[in-house]
């Protein structure tokens, strides 16, 4: 499973701090990987990157930076991670880690937090800052959803089995309920709420997107758009130039496509956003 890489978003030092988080902290006490191999990725390894959960609770990570690992472990977007030296965004690692015995399907993130503390010596604190955000709202108050967003029919998707690793459904099976997928010029969702697609939009526009539509249904969504240079840069793996613009640039911009295809729009606002501040980190020894 591939994980979308985000480009850095510089945050102005003049943004107001609304509340200081707790004192510097490492990972919480909890389950740990029994064995973890960490090696530098080869310079020419760019074709695949991300973290893949494995059966039993292990992980297989390829071409991952420390910043990406932090975002995955703590459920953050790129613009929420500040601090650290330049290598946290450029040094890429291959990691294989396993627990001593099988664990639940969601415990690997807690074990990843402990791996970051143990092997990368990660120490951090949290702050809350008022930052520019986008509110996802109806384009017109009385507007109905457009053809790109239709209410999902019951039985049109398959429930994901939490005991099985993440991955696509088997051949001939319907898509998983709640699936949200994004590419360089398309976003699709199956039986998803608008709150479900907000994080994918956040990754694309580089700001937190908050669902304020008031719509509570589940929808099948297809959004096609032409990304701009900044959006392309956010999709590039670490150390790799942004992908070229799509050959067919006939689709509208993301902002226009949202309004024309889904009847929605992104409205600039400001709101408190939690920030993860790196106090200390060190490159791990290979093994």
Secondary structure in CASP SS format (residue, H / E / C, confidence):
PFRMAT SS
TARGET T0000
AUTHOR 0000-0000-0000
METHOD secondary structure of the structure
MODEL  1
X C 1.00
X C 1.00
X C 1.00
X C 1.00
X C 1.00
X C 1.00
X C 1.00
X C 1.00
X C 1.00
X C 1.00
X C 1.00
X C 1.00
X C 1.00
X C 1.00
X C 1.00
X C 1.00
X E 1.00
X E 1.00
X E 1.00
X E 1.00
X C 1.00
X C 1.00
X C 1.00
X C 1.00
X E 1.00
X C 1.00
X C 1.00
X C 1.00
X C 1.00
X C 1.00
X C 1.00
X C 1.00
X C 1.00
X C 1.00
X E 1.00
X E 1.00
X E 1.00
X E 1.00
X E 1.00
X E 1.00
X C 1.00
X C 1.00
X C 1.00
X C 1.00
X C 1.00
X C 1.00
X C 1.00
X C 1.00
X C 1.00
X E 1.00
X E 1.00
X E 1.00
X E 1.00
X C 1.00
X C 1.00
X C 1.00
X C 1.00
X C 1.00
X E 1.00
X E 1.00
X E 1.00
X E 1.00
X E 1.00
X E 1.00
X C 1.00
X H 1.00
X H 1.00
X H 1.00
X H 1.00
X H 1.00
X H 1.00
X H 1.00
X H 1.00
X H 1.00
X C 1.00
X C 1.00
X C 1.00
X H 1.00
X H 1.00
X H 1.00
X E 1.00
X E 1.00
X E 1.00
X C 1.00
X C 1.00
X H 1.00
X H 1.00
X H 1.00
X H 1.00
X C 1.00
X C 1.00
X C 1.00
X E 1.00
X E 1.00
X E 1.00
X E 1.00
X E 1.00
X E 1.00
X C 1.00
X C 1.00
X C 1.00
X C 1.00
X C 1.00
X C 1.00
X C 1.00
X C 1.00
X C 1.00
X H 1.00
X H 1.00
X H 1.00
X H 1.00
X H 1.00
X H 1.00
X H 1.00
X H 1.00
X H 1.00
X H 1.00
X H 1.00
X H 1.00
X C 1.00
X C 1.00
X C 1.00
X E 1.00
X E 1.00
X E 1.00
X E 1.00
X E 1.00
X E 1.00
X E 1.00
X E 1.00
X E 1.00
X E 1.00
X E 1.00
X E 1.00
X E 1.00
X E 1.00
X E 1.00
X E 1.00
X C 1.00
X C 1.00
X C 1.00
X C 1.00
X C 1.00
X C 1.00
X C 1.00
X C 1.00
X C 1.00
X C 1.00
X E 1.00
X E 1.00
X E 1.00
X C 1.00
X C 1.00
X C 1.00
X C 1.00
X C 1.00
X C 1.00
X E 1.00
X C 1.00
X C 1.00
X C 1.00
X C 1.00
X C 1.00
X C 1.00
X C 1.00
X C 1.00
X C 1.00
X C 1.00
X C 1.00
X C 1.00
X C 1.00
X C 1.00
X C 1.00
X C 1.00
X C 1.00
X E 1.00
X C 1.00
X C 1.00
X C 1.00
X E 1.00
X E 1.00
X E 1.00
X C 1.00
X C 1.00
X C 1.00
X E 1.00
X E 1.00
X E 1.00
X E 1.00
X E 1.00
X E 1.00
X E 1.00
X C 1.00
X H 1.00
X H 1.00
X H 1.00
X H 1.00
X H 1.00
X H 1.00
X H 1.00
X H 1.00
X H 1.00
X H 1.00
X H 1.00
X H 1.00
X C 1.00
X C 1.00
X C 1.00
X E 1.00
X E 1.00
X E 1.00
X C 1.00
X C 1.00
X C 1.00
X C 1.00
X C 1.00
X C 1.00
X C 1.00
X E 1.00
X E 1.00
X E 1.00
X E 1.00
X E 1.00
X E 1.00
X C 1.00
X C 1.00
X C 1.00
X C 1.00
X H 1.00
X H 1.00
X H 1.00
X H 1.00
X H 1.00
X H 1.00
X C 1.00
X C 1.00
X C 1.00
X C 1.00
X C 1.00
X C 1.00
X C 1.00
X C 1.00
X C 1.00
X C 1.00
X C 1.00
X C 1.00
X C 1.00
X C 1.00
X C 1.00
X C 1.00
X C 1.00
X C 1.00
X C 1.00
X H 1.00
X H 1.00
X H 1.00
X H 1.00
X H 1.00
X H 1.00
X H 1.00
X H 1.00
X H 1.00
X C 1.00
X E 1.00
X E 1.00
X E 1.00
X E 1.00
X E 1.00
X E 1.00
X E 1.00
X E 1.00
X E 1.00
X E 1.00
X E 1.00
X E 1.00
X E 1.00
X E 1.00
X E 1.00
X E 1.00
X E 1.00
X C 1.00
X C 1.00
X C 1.00
X C 1.00
X C 1.00
X C 1.00
X C 1.00
END
